[in-house]
Amino acid sequence: MKIMVVVDEKDVEFLFRQEFRKEIKLGLIELCYAFSGSEALEYLGSHNPPDVVCILSDINMPGMTGLELLKIVKDRFPHIKVSMITAYGDEYNYKTAMSTGAEHYFTKPIDFGKVKKELFDVSAAQ
């Protein structure tokens, strides 16, 4: 199962690799990274069909926001599950994300136990 993490902070890649090292080693998941919304869309568009099952996207990023990315992904690739990650648990972003089709809404600091549960629930549903 391939999971795309979309964040504008490159150090988050190391954090995700550390938190999921067991699942990666067992071959349960493969992580790929995009460091902007447009980079994520470029990747998805270059794989026909996209091999990504789920996207975990930060909301606040320069350029395209995670909410903008969510809308585009749900329009173009409705089968891909998208969950949002944010440092701000405000009601507007939560309601916007959920009404646009987000699966989950995680606030920072990230509870990786919850993220893993969501990812493997998505995998079981596939």
Buried (B, 14 or more C-beta within 10 A) or exposed (E): BEBBBBBBEEEBBEBBEEBBEEBBEEEBBBBBBBBBBBBBBEBBEEEEEBEBBBBBBBBBBEEBBBBBBBBBBBEEBEEBBBBBBBEEEEEEBBEBBEEBBBBBBBBEEBEBEEBBEBBBEBBEEE
